[in-house]
């Protein structure tokens, strides 16, 4: 009778440890591939809070293993919106942030939360919609005019609604258009870039997206770039280390290793080489 | 969608490294948290059953209510606790396996305590009386009850395991869905679906169901061979 309790105990406790070891091993094997040349730093885990666009586009999955290879640091990516990423940096829950909302980034630095802000790369925002373009935004003169047309037609528009860099940009565009979007046609999703593009595709509506994520997903969706090229749609990304004076526990050495590598020759060249079906997703800015 | 399904099966059959790592991470979190929750909750459930005290009904009612606690609420509470600006910030648990396991222990414990308590309460009261008339000491009664109530305890553990292996709120908020580190089957499914990548999500969904079936199957066969 005690056998069963014994077996259960083994299942739960020892089993848990075996799995712990097993999973850890699998992870180590995965991460140590090609890493022998570099000695592991003292504190090898770096926490990076970043936007969903850099993650959903596949850029980080492509870049970071090479960073690990070059420096020995492992980067834990927490992909949230720009607003949430900066918040995690302010609280000291991450070591470094990679975001895209210049005004907020400058405030983050001037308020004493971050140091060593550097430009990393840029791409641009585009307005996506169904190929038939029912609202007719393709001929708009500006991004603001395109949004005005969408709101006048009450065509479905999916907003990120998550205080991300893309959401901030969209809000500024509505301001510029002099419209406060509301109504059934305006859908605040509160989700990441990939999820919002998927939703927009299912509704065959319109949305504002960064070009990188769009290129990464375009084979799976029936949406097209209907409006692009307005200078206001410029989308620069910056990287900022969390200030170690404010949060002494942060892995500042690891953060600066990432800042220097991603804005250095190797990182910048890799960003320029990151392509999907021949199209470049991000353009390096620190070369 | 059909090709997504085929691809999902291929990912499982060929033992895709990332799929396996993710499945093992999920299992590791769930087994660790249920193990810890069991160590805390089974004694508490037994104590609750054997002791009479004021407010006992209230405690039971609260425990029952906590069983329905939304995972995101637990996630939020623990997040504010273990964030650097929170009281336990020093421990550096946010966005690490320890954070997820802490959240899942909190999720599973009310279920385990409640089910152990209610299961023991349903046992024939003559069982205890008989033991006592046969001269059993308090300690003997306790051990005998645990042995007699083992099926209750097993099903409580299973229910706790079911609650944590399938939850996404705590894993996402406290683990951060970090690749090769805290990415579990459920957070991965949420991520892949949002990216429009249904294959990996489907593969993981299938593994999740297979694991649930296997765990239940193993326990049931143990129970059967024991009885």
Interface residues (C-beta under 8 A of the other chain):
Chain A: X1 X2 X3 X4 X5 X7 X8 X11 X12 X13 X15 X16 X19 X20 X22 X23 X26 X27 X30 X31 X47 X56 X61 X76 X77 X78 X79 X91 X92 X93 X94 X191 X192 X194 X195 X197 X198 X201 X217 X220 X221 X247 X249
Chain B: X17 X18 X20 X21 X24 X25 X27 X28 X31 X32 X34 X35 X38 X83 X84 X85 X89 X90 X92 X94 X95 X146 X147 X150 X154 X157 X176 X177 X178 X179 X180 X181 X182 X193 X194 X195 X196 X218 X219 X222 X223 X226
